[in-house]
Amino acid sequence: MKVFKEDLQVFYGGTVVALGNFDGLHVAHMKIIRSGIEYAKEHNLKSGVLLFEENTKNFTERKRVELITPNTIKLELLEREDLDFVVMRRFTHRVMEKSPREFFMFLKDELHAKALCCGYDYSFGYKAAGHVDTLRELGREFGIEVLVTEKIEVDGVTVSSTAIRELILAGGMERTERMLGRRYCVEGPVVKGKQNGHKLGFPTVNVSYDPKMVLPKPGVYAGITYALGQRLKCVINVGSNPTFGADKITVESHILDFDENLYGDYVRVSFAKRIRGEIKFESLDELRAQIQSDVEEVAKMQL
């Protein structure tokens, strides 16, 4: 899979391009992308995805949209598919101000699109003036096939990045996994914290996560820490450690049966299940006993 950055053209004879914000790269997004891969194979074309470096709503609606899937993970996930290329572009004012027709011509002339695939609610062009019907009309005009994926439901709810953010914020990690098609992850370098876990006998890995990421509801979770090429069962705490009077939200992982130093290493923490909420304990002994109980509960889980 080739990754094309700014000002690079795709020099293939013909392509199938998947379109969308793809901010979550959830099961519905993957269905769109895989429909393009299948069509490309059937018609001897090259399959690809157009990604923007940031969520377009950060610009079009001037609001901060919390990250579900960073670009590093997106590219890692797409690498596992049978894709030929990804075009990664900055969403500049010049791009934002393109009319639907101008944006379509960019796809046709610069990306050499012979077919386009998108979701049922796709919008494009300045002020989101273009919709699926617009895309189909332009496709008919220029002889470009448009493949539309209809909505997909999980647990009776339409899969969307908005729905997934709400689930993460509510701590619903099992339903999040079903909508994403994988467990939700937070990753980053390991930094030194206040050593409270170590003092209690339960040392933790303090993950310096991207502040743009959406974080699960404060509480304690069962999950997996990926470090040193290993898949390690862990208890994850998300919160401000109220027993210690802290106020900064941290993501800390206590890895079961593990005592190696990970400071400075880059780790990934995946959330499997929320096991309890955040509690302010009256004493450190109460906190220590609860953590021991959490560890024992997670140790019994098949993760």
KAJORA-V458932 format. One line per field, one symbol per residue. ss: DSSP state (a for helix, b for strand, c for the rest). phi: phi as a letter, one per 30 degrees, with the letter a starting at -180 (. if undefined). burial: b if it has 9 or more other C-alpha atoms within 8 Angstrom, else e. A space follows every 10 residues. Layout:
# KAJORA-V458932
ss = ???
phi = ???
burial = ???
This chain:
# KAJORA-V458932
ss = cbbbcccccc ccccbbbbcc ccccccaaaa aaaaaaaaaa aacccbbbbb bbccccaaaa ccccccbccc aaaaaaaaac ccccbbbbbc ccaaaaccca aaaaaaaaac ccbbbbbbbc cccbcaaacb caaaaaaaaa aaccbbbbbc ccbbccbbcc aaaaaaaaac ccaaaaaaaa cccbbbbbbb bccccaaaaa ccccbbbbbc ccbcccccbb bbbbbbbccb bbbbbbbbbc caaacccccb bbbbbccccc cccccbbbbb bbbbbbbccc cccaaaaaaa aaaaaaaaac ccc
phi = .cccceiccc ccdabccdcl dhdchddded dedddddddd ddchcccabc ccdbddddcd chbdcddcbd eddedddddd dcdcabcccd cdddddddde dddddddddc chdcabbadd cdbaiehhdc bedddddddd dcicdbcccd dccbhibdda ddddeddddc iddddedddd iaddbbbldd cdcdiddddd jbebcccddd ddddcdeelc bdabccahic ccdacccclc hddcidbddb cbccddhbbd dceidcbbcc ccadcaddbc ddbddddddd dddddddded dcc
burial = eeebeeeeee eeebbbbbbb eebbbbbbbb bbbebbbebb beeebbbbbb bbbebbbbbe eeeeeebbbe eeebeeeebe eebbbbbbbe beeeebbbbb bbbbbbbbeb bbbbbbbbbb ebbbbbeebb bbebbbebbb eeebbbbbbe beebeeebbe bebbbebbbe bbbbbbbbbb eebbebbbbb beeebebbeb ebbbbbbbbe eebbebbbbb bbbbbbbeee ebbbbbbbbb bbbeeeeeeb bbbbbbeeee eeeeebbbbb bbbbbeebee beebebbbee beebbeebee eee
